[in-house]
Amino acid sequence: MDFLKTNIFWLILAIGIVFEVLAEINMKLAEGFTKLVPSIRIFVFYGIALVCLVLVLKKIEISVAYTIWAGTGTALIAIIGMYWFHESITVTKIISIVLIIIGIIGLKIFE
């Protein structure tokens, strides 16, 4: 049961990361707040993401939780930008994303 209690916080953090990424995608789709629905989604999704982050801070250290939240979100949105929005793919971007992922794994392993 203790395993489940601890892992539920990691699940909540993952949900928060998903909503952060959804908010960032909608930032692009909102086209400078000129499109109503994506503009509203930005605030709703960021609200959910922040609620998740606040909840996990009861169990996970802020230095670990926020770094994983921000790092994972950054890596995911970079990948989505390259794939979905056809942004440039460079060796530097790929190496940087890999380094972010290595850092996230290191924080989780040694937490």
C-alpha positions as CSV (number, residue, x, y, z in Angstrom):
1,M,0.0,0.0,0.0
2,D,2.9,2.4,0.7
3,F,4.2,1.7,-2.8
4,L,0.8,2.8,-4.2
5,K,0.8,5.9,-2.0
6,T,4.2,7.0,-3.2
7,N,3.5,6.2,-6.9
8,I,0.2,8.1,-6.9
9,F,2.2,11.3,-6.5
10,W,4.4,10.4,-9.5
11,L,1.2,9.7,-11.5
12,I,-0.3,13.1,-10.5
13,L,3.0,14.7,-11.6
14,A,2.8,12.9,-14.9
15,I,-0.8,14.2,-15.4
16,G,0.4,17.7,-14.5
17,I,3.1,17.4,-17.2
18,V,0.6,16.3,-19.8
19,F,-1.6,19.3,-19.0
20,E,1.4,21.7,-19.1
21,V,2.3,20.4,-22.6
22,L,-1.4,20.7,-23.7
23,A,-1.3,24.3,-22.5
24,E,1.8,25.1,-24.4
25,I,0.4,23.5,-27.6
26,N,-2.6,25.7,-27.2
27,M,-0.4,28.7,-26.9
28,K,0.8,28.0,-30.4
29,L,-2.8,27.3,-31.6
30,A,-4.2,30.5,-30.0
31,E,-2.1,32.7,-32.4
32,G,-1.5,35.5,-29.9
33,F,-4.9,35.1,-28.2
34,T,-6.7,35.7,-31.5
35,K,-8.5,32.3,-31.4
36,L,-10.9,32.0,-28.5
37,V,-11.1,28.2,-27.8
38,P,-7.3,27.6,-27.7
39,S,-6.9,30.8,-25.6
40,I,-9.3,29.5,-23.0
41,R,-7.7,26.1,-23.0
42,I,-4.3,27.7,-22.1
43,F,-5.6,28.9,-18.7
44,V,-7.7,25.7,-18.0
45,F,-4.8,23.4,-18.8
46,Y,-2.2,25.5,-16.9
47,G,-4.6,25.6,-13.9
48,I,-4.9,21.8,-13.9
49,A,-1.1,21.5,-14.3
50,L,-0.4,23.8,-11.4
51,V,-2.9,22.0,-9.2
52,C,-1.1,18.7,-9.9
53,L,2.2,20.3,-9.1
54,V,1.0,21.7,-5.8
55,L,-0.5,18.3,-4.8
56,V,2.7,16.4,-5.4
57,L,4.8,18.8,-3.3
58,K,3.2,17.1,-0.3
59,K,5.4,14.0,-1.0
60,I,8.1,14.9,-3.5
61,E,10.8,17.5,-2.9
62,I,10.2,20.7,-4.9
63,S,13.7,20.6,-6.3
64,V,12.9,17.2,-7.8
65,A,9.3,17.7,-8.7
66,Y,9.6,21.0,-10.4
67,T,12.8,20.0,-12.3
68,I,11.1,16.9,-13.6
69,W,7.9,18.8,-14.4
70,A,9.7,21.6,-16.3
71,G,12.3,19.3,-17.9
72,T,9.9,16.7,-19.1
73,G,7.5,19.4,-20.4
74,T,10.4,21.1,-22.2
75,A,11.6,17.9,-23.9
76,L,8.1,16.9,-24.9
77,I,7.2,20.3,-26.3
78,A,10.4,20.4,-28.2
79,I,9.7,17.0,-29.8
80,I,6.1,18.0,-30.5
81,G,7.2,21.3,-32.1
82,M,9.6,19.4,-34.4
83,Y,7.0,16.8,-35.3
84,W,3.7,18.5,-35.3
85,F,4.6,22.1,-36.1
86,H,7.4,21.1,-38.5
87,E,10.1,23.1,-36.6
88,S,13.7,22.5,-37.6
89,I,15.4,19.4,-36.4
90,T,19.1,19.9,-35.6
91,V,21.8,17.8,-34.0
92,T,22.0,20.4,-31.3
93,K,18.3,20.1,-30.5
94,I,18.4,16.3,-30.4
95,I,21.5,16.3,-28.1
96,S,20.0,18.8,-25.8
97,I,16.7,16.9,-25.5
98,V,18.7,13.7,-24.8
99,L,20.6,15.5,-22.1
100,I,17.4,16.8,-20.5
101,I,16.0,13.2,-20.5
102,I,19.3,11.9,-18.9
103,G,19.0,14.6,-16.2
104,I,15.3,13.7,-15.5
105,I,16.2,10.0,-15.2
106,G,19.1,10.8,-12.9
107,L,16.9,12.9,-10.6
108,K,14.3,10.1,-10.4
109,I,16.9,7.4,-9.8
110,F,18.8,9.2,-7.1
111,E,15.8,10.9,-5.5
